[in-house]
Amino acid sequence: MRADAHLHFFRPGYAAVLPDSCRRQLPDEVTLYAALAQQLAIQQVLAVGYEGQAWAAGNNIYLAELAGAQPWIRPAAFVGDPAQLDIAALEKLAAQKFVGLSVYVFDDGIESALARVDAAVWAWLEKRRWLISVNSKGARWAAFVPVLERHPQLRLLVSHLGLPPAVEGTMTEASVHQRLGSVKALARFPGVCVKLSGFYALTVPGYDYPHRNAWPYVAVLIESFGVQRLLWGSDFSPSLEVVSFPQTIGLLAQMPFLTDKDREQIEGTNLLRILGEV
């Protein structure tokens, strides 16, 4: 039994690269993914909301519609300004079957907004075990340290291994640890998990399946977080621009330091457990 910790559903489809592509509309993304899920025994998915560009406007509304009709879709609502969150808004999202939030922290404005979030909001999220899916990179991960120090059980999900620099060639062990330093610093907080997703963004070229040059990142994350806090994510459907869907999960079977039991946890058991705790 598998579960996907990072995917996107857009209406009419992912349009950031090729807005006129019929492939994204026929069949629609949900129908296409449901067929893939049946083939690969995927039971549940965390649908990560995104409204950061005009073409993605209204994504939260769409995800709420999907969650109401498809119980295997567990959505995380996009939050453009975390400082505007309040308990009433969270309760409304909960009523719409959201199980978490999606935050993109790539600029100073959003980073500073995290420091202004009401403590009651963090406490609500921590108590209800909601999943906070975060896309960020580099030193910006440090913005979550003071939050986690006050709310250490907060369920923070680090997307795409924390987006360390894409690798071309080999890395020294010291370089791997340095590039993952800000993510490793979050490992002391028990609620933090890391998504093994978006490998196409971690190697040069991105289509260099099975992305062997990025494997040292995974090995270090296992040392820091343990297998039980790693989650597979497909990054459907943006990933399909570069790799096939089976390749998003197939690369794990090629990593010699992962056992079958390890992969079982990463590919599904871990996410199913934390979704069950929401």
FENNOR-V292450 format. One record per backbone hydrogen bond with DSSP energy under -0.5 kcal/mol. NH is the residue of the N-H (numbers start at 1). CO is the residue of the C=O. Records with the same first field share a line. If there is no record, write none. Layout:
NH: CO / CO
//
This chain:
2: 41
3: 267
4: 44
5: 3 / 232
7: 46
8: 236
12: 10
21: 18
24: 21
25: 22
26: 22
32: 28
33: 29
34: 30
35: 31
36: 32
37: 33
38: 34
39: 35
40: 36
41: 37 / 38
42: 37
43: 2 / 41
44: 2
45: 72
46: 4
47: 45 / 74
48: 7 / 46
49: 47 / 76
56: 53
57: 54
59: 56
62: 58
63: 59
64: 60
65: 61
66: 62
67: 63
68: 64
69: 65 / 66
70: 66
71: 69
73: 70
74: 45 / 72
75: 73 / 97
76: 47
77: 100
79: 102
80: 78
84: 81
85: 82
90: 86
91: 87
92: 88
93: 89
94: 90
95: 91
96: 92 / 93
97: 94
98: 93
99: 75
100: 75
101: 131
102: 77
103: 133
105: 103 / 135
106: 104
111: 107
112: 108
113: 109
114: 110
115: 111
116: 113
117: 114
121: 118
122: 118
123: 119
124: 120
125: 121
126: 122
127: 123
128: 124
129: 126
130: 125
131: 99
132: 130 / 155
133: 101 / 131
134: 132 / 157
135: 103
136: 134
137: 105
138: 162
140: 137
141: 138
142: 139
143: 140
144: 141
145: 142
146: 142
148: 144
149: 145
150: 146
151: 147
154: 151
155: 130
156: 154
157: 132 / 155
158: 156 / 193
159: 134 / 157
161: 158 / 195
162: 159
163: 160
167: 202
176: 172
177: 173
178: 174
179: 175
180: 176
181: 178
183: 180
184: 180
185: 181
186: 183
187: 184
189: 186
190: 188
191: 152
192: 189
193: 156
194: 229
195: 158
196: 231
197: 195
201: 198
202: 199
204: 167
208: 205
209: 207
211: 208
214: 211
215: 212
217: 214
218: 214 / 215
219: 215
220: 216
221: 217
222: 218
223: 219
224: 220
225: 221
226: 221 / 222
229: 226
230: 227
231: 194
232: 266
233: 196
235: 6
236: 6
239: 235
240: 237
241: 238
242: 239
243: 239
248: 244 / 245
249: 245 / 246
250: 246
251: 247
252: 249
253: 249 / 250
254: 250 / 251
255: 252
256: 254
258: 255
259: 257
263: 259
264: 260
265: 261
266: 262
267: 263
268: 264 / 265
269: 264
270: 265
272: 268
273: 269
274: 270
275: 271
276: 272
277: 273
278: 275
//
